[in-house]
């Protein structure tokens, strides 16, 4: 695959002015967020590339698991800000992400999809952690908005909303879009059929990750959201639940 020159990489930054212009014309007030997020993501990805190259040189199991643990901690802290009580929400989210990510990685190792090596485990764990993080965040946001409904309906709606994006991806995969992993493998010179097999394994695993993480986060956080003294004081109208 042809290497991207640094000049082209810097030039692509100019494209962020398109959404900035749209935000300005439509008075969305997202200009600062778009600019800051784009620059931050650009720098973070560059640093990640150099850092992972260094990590890949270590094949010790504790280095691999340690990096995965850091990713899960970071994802849990980010999502927990959407909760009611940060400390309690953090541990619930941490448990949900840990269980979903670790069980999925074990599944891949069991079927010999990937070996236990840093260059395979870390990217896959990052992909799973990201999916679990998004699903957990959607659950917490959904639970905030539910009022005057019974426990079963609240949990069902929250988990359903969290899983819909992954399900929609499955519906359009191969028709509307060629998924990222498959695209990357084909660009790298892999056989399309081999790339398809990996992509199928990925999307079905992501569905498992989203379902497990959203279910755990929803069930464990329900009492925090609707039964704690904090929520009764902050949202008196939820007392009728």
Buried (B, 14 or more C-beta within 10 A) or exposed (E): EEEEEEEEEEEEEEEBBEBBEEBBEEEEEBBEEBBEEBEEEBEEEEEEEEEBEEBBEEEEEEBBBEBBEEBBBEBBEEBBEBBBBEEBBBEBBBBBBBBBBBBBBEEBBEEEBBEEEBBBBBEBBBBBBBBBBBBBBBBBBBBBEBEEBEEEEBBEBBBEBBBEBBEEBEEEBEEEEBBEBBEBBBEEEBEEEEBBBBBBBBBEBBBBBBBBBBBBBBBBBBEBBBEBEEBEEEBEEBEEB
